[in-house]
Amino acid sequence: GDPDWRKAILAQILGNGDELRTGPFGGRGLAFNERTQMRIHANTRIRIAAPLSNASEPRRFDLRFGKIWSRASSPDKELLIRTPSANAAIRGTDWYLETFESGGTRLVVFDGSVEFFNDSGRVVVPPGRSAGADVGTAPVLEAIVEQKDKPRWVIQPTIDIDALLEEKLPDDRKGALRSIVT
């Protein structure tokens, strides 16, 4: 592995400037004191850009690339997610955000509303809608979405079972794992 990166551990305390990345089989969950949770999908890189403990400021994260999902049980703490193409000001909602290699970003809101903005414009994304933005263009509302459209990785991380089986398990255990996962 890269010598500048350390493996995350259960119940690890994170702080300002910490950066998380996940590989092709990775995923991480973050839990905050007021029961807000965030799930970080495989192949994602995100940085904590503001102290997590300061009650008066929103939590700020920089999503470099990849996918995240979050649900806030208590809407009193705002999250600000910055991406290469737009920012999302989030308060007490159920949403996911994806940033592509091109820098473009897609936001989907299942509950609550999210202000999605950049220097070119802003839009409030209501529940059941998605919005997108590319670098240098204003965010725009896109599709109507339903709860059933929530990505499967929010509930269960995506697993490339064939690659996992080939790389990690002896032949006699591959069939058992395949029947559990698929």
N, C-alpha and C positions, 0 to 999 in steps of 0.2 A: 504494500500500500504506500501511499504518498506520506512521507515523513512529517508533513505539516498538518496532517489530519489525525485525529484520535477517534477511536471507536466510542460511540455513545454507550452509556450504561443506564440501567433502570433507575429512575428517581434522580437523575443528574440535574443539578441546578444550572440553569443557563443565564447568561447575562448579556449586557450591551456589547455588541460587536461579535458575539458568537455566531458562527455560520454552520449550518447543517447541510449535508448533502446525502443523497441516497443513491445507491447503485441500481442496476437493472432488477434485482430481486429485493430491494430495500423498501422500507417504509418506516415512518416514525409517527408517533403520537405525542402531542404536547398537551398538557393539562394545566390550567391556571387555577388559582385559589378560588375564584368565584364560579367555578364549574364550566368555564369556557373550555372547549376542546378544539384542537386543530390536528388534522391528519395530513401528513406529508407523503405524497405518492412516490413511487420508484422514479429514478432519474430526475430528481428535483434538487435545486440548490436555493437556499433561503438564508438570509442574514437577519439577526435581531438588530434593529437600527436604533432602538431607544430602550431605556431601562424598563424592565418588566415590573419593577416594584413601585414606580412613581405613580401614585393614585390619581394625580391631577392631569397627567398627560395621556394621550392615546398610546397604546402599544403600536410600535412601528416596525414593519418588516420590509425587507427588500427581497422580492421574488425574482431571482436572476433568470431561472427557467424552471419548467416543470409544472406540477399540479398540487394544489392544496385545497382542503375543504375545512370548514369550521362551522361550529354551532355554538352559540352563546346562550347559556341558561339565564344569565342576568344581563340585561341590556344596558347597564350603567357604565360599562367600560368600552370605549371606542377602540377599534383596530384600524390602522392605516396600513394598507399593503401597497407598496410602490413597485411598479414593474417598468420595463423599458419603454412601454407605450402609453400607460395610463396608471392612475392611482385609484384605489378603492377605499372609501371611508365607510366603515362598517360598524353598525351598532345593533347588537341583539338580533341576530338573524341566522339563517341556515343558508349557506352559499358555497360555491366552489369557484376557483379561479385557475386558469391555465395560461401559462406564458410559453409561446412557441420559440423555436430557434431563431426565427426571423425577428423576434421582439414583439410580435403581435400578441394581444391578450384577449381572452374570452372570459366573461363573468356570467355565472348563472346564479339566480337568486330563487330559493325555494320558499323562504319565509322572511318577513321583514322587508326592508328596502336598503339599497346601497347606492351611495353617490359615487359615480364613476367619472373621472375627470382627468384632463391634462391641459397643457397650455392652449390647445386648439378648441376646447369646449368641454361641456359636462352634460351628463344625463343622470337622472335618478332612475335606477332599475327597480321596478316594483316586484313583488312576489310573482313567480310564474313566468318570468321573462329572462332573457339573456341579452347581453350587450357585448360588442367587440370594439377593439381599437387597434390600429396599426401605428407604428412610429410616425409621428408627424401629422396624424389625422385625428379629428375629433371622435370621441366614442359615439356609437350609434346603437339604438335598441335593435335587437335581432328577433329571434324566435320566441314563441310561447312555449314554455316547458311545464311539465307536470312532475310531481314527486316521484312517479315511477321512472322518470328519465334520469334520476340521480345516478351518477356513475357507480358501477359495481364496486370499484376500489374504495369508495367511501365506506361500504359495509365490509368488504373482503378485499384485501390487496390482490392485484393482478399477479398471477404466477404463470410463467412460461414453464409448464410442468415438464415438457420434454427436455428442455435445456437443464432444468434442475435435476431431473432423473439421470441424465447422461453424466453430469458433472459431480454429483454429490453422493449417490447411493450405489451400493453393490447390487448386482443384477437380481439377487434373490429378494430384495426389498422393494424394487421398483413397482411391481404390480400392486402391492398393498397400498403404497402411497398414492398411486394413480387412482385407485378406487375410492380413496378417502377424499381427494381433492377435486376430482371431476364428477 
